């Protein structure tokens, strides 16, 4: 997993993909765990 050093604005789950929208940046990773991404410093 990778670390996200940005503030989450909108989190949407689409099927098997975790769609994370950030401030002007969008990350998409298959089978990723959003909780781990948020808790990761």
Secondary structure, 3 states (H helix, E strand, C coil): CCCCCCCEEEEEEECCEEEEEECCCEEEEECCCHHHHHHCC
